[in-house]
Amino acid sequence: MRHLVFALAIGWLTGCQGDAPGTQQALSGAPALDELDDASRQAALSSPVPVLLLPEGWGPRSIVTSGRGFYAVSARDGELAVSIHASDVVHHAGDGMQAPEPREHTVRGRPARVLVNDGIRSVTWDEGRTSYVVEVECYRALEDPRCTEAAFVVALAESLVEVAR
């Protein structure tokens, strides 16, 4: 079941019908950035941390904000709400913090952790000096496979497009 959900998630994210997972084409940041409204585009370009946007097609539904040390994206697609948060605050075990749960997933080649809080599924990972989290919230959290399985949020995080600044 998990592999089927993952394959469906990849197809849904990329718009590819029948392509096998892992065969999606490399994405360029320009189309995703160009789809944003002027305020969101400016927020993405002025972000103090590296920006990862939702893939092409999500821009018209996305709102980007940025400020000192962070950027955030929120988007809605029918009964699905998606958010991305990135911050220059990265904590490591040994920094006086309790050791976190093991990171059992991989996102963008980095160890990642999938969590569920009040039906909202998220995946979190670090890239360099930036900490990222992608969250998905479903209207029917207990029924929608995008929120009941980890595959969708992991595939969504994998599909993020890096914006060159």
C-alpha positions in Angstrom: 0.0 0.0 0.0 2.8 2.4 0.9 4.5 2.0 -2.5 1.2 2.6 -4.3 0.5 5.8 -2.3 4.1 7.0 -3.1 3.7 6.3 -6.8 0.3 8.1 -6.9 1.8 11.0 -5.0 4.7 11.4 -7.5 2.2 11.3 -10.4 -0.1 13.8 -8.7 2.8 16.2 -7.9 4.4 16.1 -11.3 1.3 15.7 -13.4 2.9 12.6 -15.0 0.5 9.8 -15.6 2.2 6.4 -15.5 5.8 7.5 -15.0 7.6 5.4 -12.5 8.8 7.0 -9.3 12.3 8.5 -9.6 11.8 9.3 -13.4 10.5 12.9 -13.0 12.4 15.5 -14.8 14.7 18.0 -13.1 12.8 21.1 -12.3 14.0 24.7 -12.7 13.2 27.3 -10.1 12.3 30.0 -12.7 8.8 28.7 -13.7 7.8 28.2 -10.0 9.1 31.7 -9.2 7.4 33.3 -12.2 4.0 31.9 -11.2 4.0 33.8 -7.9 2.4 37.2 -7.5 4.7 40.2 -7.2 4.7 40.3 -3.4 5.4 36.6 -3.0 8.1 36.7 -5.7 9.8 39.6 -3.9 9.5 37.8 -0.5 11.2 34.7 -2.1 14.0 36.7 -3.7 14.7 38.6 -0.5 14.7 35.6 1.8 17.8 35.3 4.0 17.8 31.5 3.7 17.8 29.3 0.5 14.2 29.1 -0.9 12.5 25.9 -1.9 9.2 26.4 -3.6 6.3 24.1 -4.5 6.7 22.8 -8.1 5.3 24.6 -11.2 1.5 24.8 -11.0 1.3 25.7 -7.3 2.5 29.3 -7.7 -1.0 30.9 -8.3 -2.2 29.3 -5.0 1.0 30.1 -3.0 1.7 32.9 -0.7 5.3 33.5 0.3 6.5 35.6 3.2 10.0 36.2 4.5 11.7 38.0 7.3 14.8 38.0 9.5 16.1 34.4 9.3 13.1 32.7 7.7 10.8 32.3 4.8 7.4 30.5 4.6 5.0 29.4 1.9 1.3 28.5 2.3 -0.9 27.1 -0.4 -4.2 25.5 -0.7 -5.5 22.9 -3.3 -9.1 22.0 -2.6 -9.2 19.9 0.6 -5.4 20.1 1.0 -3.4 22.8 2.7 0.4 22.8 2.3 3.0 24.9 4.1 6.8 25.2 4.0 8.8 26.8 6.7 12.5 27.4 6.6 14.7 29.0 9.2 18.3 29.6 9.9 17.8 28.1 13.4 19.2 24.6 13.2 19.6 22.5 16.4 21.8 19.5 16.7 21.7 16.8 19.4 24.5 17.6 21.7 23.6 21.3 21.8 22.1 20.6 25.2 18.9 19.3 23.6 17.4 15.9 24.1 18.4 13.5 21.3 15.6 13.5 18.7 13.9 10.4 17.3 15.9 8.7 14.5 15.5 10.1 11.0 14.1 7.2 9.0 13.4 9.0 5.7 15.5 10.8 3.2 14.6 14.1 1.5 16.8 15.8 -1.1 19.6 13.4 -0.1 19.4 14.3 3.6 18.1 12.4 6.6 14.5 13.4 7.4 11.9 12.8 10.0 8.2 12.4 9.4 5.8 13.5 12.2 2.1 13.7 12.8 0.6 16.3 15.1 -3.2 16.6 15.3 -3.6 15.0 11.9 -1.2 17.3 10.2 1.6 15.3 8.6 5.0 16.9 8.3 8.6 16.1 7.2 11.6 18.0 8.5 15.3 18.0 7.5 18.3 20.3 7.4 20.3 21.5 4.5 23.5 23.3 5.3 22.6 26.0 7.8 18.8 25.9 7.1 16.1 23.8 8.7 13.1 23.0 6.6 9.6 21.6 7.4 6.8 20.8 4.9 3.3 20.2 6.3 0.2 18.8 4.7 -3.2 19.2 6.3 -6.2 17.4 4.8 -9.8 18.3 5.3 -10.4 14.6 6.0 -7.2 13.8 7.9 -8.2 10.3 8.9 -9.4 9.3 5.4 -7.2 11.1 2.9 -4.1 9.0 2.0 -2.1 12.3 1.5 -2.4 12.7 5.3 -2.6 9.1 6.5 0.6 7.9 4.8 4.1 9.4 4.9 4.6 8.9 1.1 2.8 12.1 0.0 4.6 14.6 2.2 8.0 13.0 1.5 7.3 13.1 -2.3 6.1 16.7 -2.0 9.3 17.7 -0.2 11.4 15.9 -2.8 9.6 17.8 -5.6 10.5 21.3 -4.1 12.2 23.6 -6.5 15.3 25.5 -5.4 15.2 29.2 -6.3 18.4 30.7 -7.6 19.0 34.2 -6.2 
